[in-house]
Amino acid sequence: MAMQLGNRLRTPEVQTRVQYSGRAGQSRVGEIRILLADDHTIIRSGLRLLFEQQPDFKVVAEAADGREAVELVSIHHPEIAVLDIGMPRLEGH
């Protein structure tokens, strides 16, 4: 059985995972925690604006390089990481 959250359907398994992810900077029930990593500030700012227009998305951290992204993932434990694959200090390709 799926449940409606925002304008997306979410299965009970995903809802449970999001609801009980009690980590640093804990979100309210149903919020999807996002990390943005890009070496271009304008890209991160634009993505943040787009994501935060959705009531169930929350950008919890931003990184300007690959190493910072890895550190922030271990601190904030986001459900989603949006990563540029070509960044300084640890790239993804």
Summary of the structure (lengths in Angstrom):
residues: 93
radius of gyration: 14.0
end to end distance: 37.9
largest distance: 43.2
contacts: 256
relative contact order: 0.20
helix: 33%
strand: 25%
